[in-house]
Structures are given as C-alpha cells and as structure tokens.
Amino acid sequence: MTEWVVRPDAGRPQGRSCAHAAEAGPAPVPESRTCLKCAAQGRDETRLRLCLTCGHVGCSDSSPGAHATAHYESSGHPLAQSAERDDETWAWCYADEVFLQPRNSRAPQ
C-alpha cells in the first residue's frame, strides 16, 4: 500500500496540506486500461489518471475530455494517481489542489 504525502513543492506555495492523503487505502484495481469515454469517442488518450477511491480511469486535463476531473466533480473522489508509467509515481488531490508523492520518496527534479 502506498502512503501518500504532500510533495515538498506541492505544485503550489509552501504550507499546503492534504487531509485526504492519509485516508488513501491500497490502490484499487483499474476498471480499464484506457479512458472509456475517450474510447467511445474514437480517441485513444494516453495521459491517464486512476481514481484511488474506486478505480475509475480517466484522461488528464491535458486531454480534450478531461474525464478524470469530470469524475472527481461528479463523484467527489478526491485522489487520482498517474497511470502513465511505473516510474511516474505521483498523485493529485483535486480537493486540496496539491501533488502527492509516496512517503520516503524524493520530489521529482
């Protein structure tokens, strides 16, 4: 199980916190390997985010659909982890607007 903490730069000014990081349990099984809403529209998005509450997979805000954010707005599930590569280990808290990293890891350079 990954224990998440606010990344030192937090993607925002210093001093931001995230109450949701401590509530994260084990990463759920992804519901798919792609953004199903994009696939239904004939797009194959690769910038994917995994909801750490339910396993929903949606595309990032850099994609035309921004389906991961839409999932947060409709479900209230605050944490999403990058589903890009094994070496890309970070998460985002939509509610607190901070980047998270696994405890005991260094911030990306």
Buried (B, 14 or more C-beta within 10 A) or exposed (E): EBEBBBBEEBBEEEEBEBEBBEEBEEBBEBEBEBBBBBBEEEBEBEBBBBBBBEBBBBBBBEBEBBBBBBBBEEEEBBBBBBBBEEEEBBBBBBBBEBBBBBEEEEEEE
